[in-house]
Amino acid sequence: DAKTTQPPSMDCAEGRAANLPCNHSTISGNEYVYWYRQIHSQGPQYIIHGLKNNETNEMASLIITEDRKSSTLILPHATLRDTAVYYCIVRGKSGNTPLVFGKGTRLSVIA
Amino acid sequence: KAGVTQTPRYLIKTRGQQVTLSCSPISGHRSVSWYQQTPGQGLQFLFEYFSETQRNKGNFPGRFSGRQFSNSRSEMNVSTLELGDSALYLCASSLGLAGGLQETQYFGPGTRLLVL
């Protein structure tokens, strides 16, 4: 079973920041937080991952709380092409452990 | 660098038939994982192959099998197809590093299988 809880859906106005929350209260010290997104009927796209420090790349920022029990994915300037299902995944540190997907958050970016 | 490629992209089969799907990983990636996505069960892990060996396996019946070739390309096979096998089958590749380091998986576009 997925170890994360996400809201089923969210809306965001185009050009505004999209903040997608994820609760992972049972995360253990050696587990990472990964974010993927899936645009309709395509393969999931890797976005970002982190352990305990905040992370930023060209797509998004990941903010992890100090107790690591929750995190927020931030898309700084959402566009219509960011409309997708976003998955937050907790994953063990060692090796190539399988990704366990929950239901994710369906983000709709509105013009 | 080219991404993960999967062939065919779409497939229609009838119950009882078998099917083989193919996945070519990103160049230099040695690990290939397979996932099944259905509306009811979501995305579920099938198995992972590394160095031509199955390294990890999900909770699927033996009708689902796979293999990996020396060039890291992988195939998965489903025998005696059932209506419930209709799904999007996704392949993901990763570097396959030794030493237990965290590896990011990169997904292909998937093969959509319809069983009639």
Interface residues (C-beta under 8 A of the other chain):
Chain A: Y32 Y34 Y36 S41 Q42 G43 P44 Q45 Y46 H49 Y87 R91 K93 S94 G95 N96 T97 P98 L99 V100 F101 G102 K103
Chain B: V4 S31 S33 Y35 G42 L43 Q44 F45 E48 F50 R55 N56 G58 L88 L90 A92 S94 G96 G100 L101 Q102 E103 T104 Q105 Y106 F107 G108 P109 G110 R112
